Amino acid sequence: MNNRLIIPLFLIFTVQLSAQDLDIRVLRSINSSEVLPSDKFFRFVSNSNAYLVISIPVVMGTAGLIKHDDKLFRNACVILAGTALNEVVTTAYEIYNKS
């Protein structure tokens, strides 16, 4: 009974490892070390992420207050709280891994 379970698990892990190697090889062949014209655009998009993460719930909350829409304001607060919690957990994880 144990052999019937062990062999399929071994095969699954072996297939996953080779698939991961394939992914890594494909990504390495796609990425180039030369600077491309589109790099500036993608750098701008990546750098603007922090502003969007904060501004979207703030705008939603402001709209909820102006329209007297409690549900919209509550959703904005939930998004903002989730973002703050995510930032705290991520920062704690990074600090823990550095030490």
Phi and psi in degrees as a GROMACS rama.xvg file:
@    title "Ramachandran Plot"
@    xaxis  label "Phi"
@    yaxis  label "Psi"
@TYPE xy
-66.5429  -35.8573  ASN-2
-65.8325  -34.207  ASN-3
-65.7564  -28.426  ARG-4
-87.4602  -37.3007  LEU-5
-70.0076  -43.5825  ILE-6
-62.7693  -47.9393  ILE-7
-63.1207  -37.1395  PRO-8
-63.7492  -41.9362  LEU-9
-61.6577  -42.404  PHE-10
-66.1247  -38.9991  LEU-11
-63.6573  -46.1688  ILE-12
-65.9883  -35.4015  PHE-13
-66.3628  -42.6353  THR-14
-65.93  -39.4697  VAL-15
-64.9884  -38.5775  GLN-16
-65.8291  -42.1838  LEU-17
-69.6693  -33.7079  SER-18
-66.6914  -36.5321  ALA-19
-67.2474  -39.8787  GLN-20
-61.5214  -38.7144  ASP-21
-63.2643  -43.9215  LEU-22
-58.8868  -45.6675  ASP-23
-63.4565  -42.8774  ILE-24
-64.0824  -40.4808  ARG-25
-66.0829  -44.0543  VAL-26
-64.5151  -36.8976  LEU-27
-66.8759  -34.5762  ARG-28
-74.1304  -28.6963  SER-29
-76.7139  -44.1273  ILE-30
-70.1841  135.953  ASN-31
-119.658  154.496  SER-32
-86.0746  -11.603  SER-33
-78.5094  153.097  GLU-34
-81.2398  126.769  VAL-35
-104.726  155.64  LEU-36
-61.1478  -29.3732  PRO-37
-77.9689  -9.46848  SER-38
-61.6509  -36.3729  ASP-39
-63.9677  -41.1221  LYS-40
-63.6116  -47.5989  PHE-41
-67.0948  -32.726  PHE-42
-66.8149  -40.0539  ARG-43
-62.3977  -44.3159  PHE-44
-62.6837  -43.4603  VAL-45
-65.7651  -39.2061  SER-46
-75.1673  -22.0836  ASN-47
-86.8774  -1.07459  SER-48
-60.5875  -43.5338  ASN-49
-62.6475  -38.725  ALA-50
-66.5065  -39.5049  TYR-51
-69.1272  -39.4418  LEU-52
-61.5886  -35.3292  VAL-53
-86.2323  -41.2427  ILE-54
-71.6744  -32.0164  SER-55
-62.9054  -51.5043  ILE-56
-66.3258  -30.7781  PRO-57
-66.0125  -44.433  VAL-58
-65.1915  -41.2142  VAL-59
-61.587  -43.7598  MET-60
-65.3509  -39.8942  GLY-61
-63.7857  -43.2546  THR-62
-63.6111  -38.5533  ALA-63
-64.4088  -38.2716  GLY-64
-69.8863  -41.0484  LEU-65
-65.9799  -42.8053  ILE-66
-84.3319  -2.66404  LYS-67
57.1081  41.0441  HIS-68
-102.876  101.612  ASP-69
-66.3363  -35.0088  ASP-70
-66.3839  -43.4669  LYS-71
-64.0796  -42.5236  LEU-72
-64.4607  -41.1297  PHE-73
-64.0854  -42.433  ARG-74
-62.5928  -38.8753  ASN-75
-63.31  -40.4485  ALA-76
-65.6522  -38.2647  CYS-77
-65.1007  -43.9765  VAL-78
-62.6233  -44.0993  ILE-79
-65.232  -40.2909  LEU-80
-66.4295  -40.8193  ALA-81
-64.3375  -39.7075  GLY-82
-65.1852  -42.5297  THR-83
-64.6722  -42.9396  ALA-84
-62.957  -41.5205  LEU-85
-60.6292  -42.7964  ASN-86
-65.0404  -41.3648  GLU-87
-64.565  -45.7273  VAL-88
-66.0208  -42.1583  VAL-89
-64.3501  -43.5751  THR-90
-65.5626  -41.4149  THR-91
-63.4504  -39.8499  ALA-92
-64.0698  -42.3165  TYR-93
-65.9603  -41.2282  GLU-94
-65.4392  -40.9413  ILE-95
-64.2273  -39.2823  TYR-96
-73.9425  -24.7999  ASN-97
-73.0529  -29.7116  LYS-98
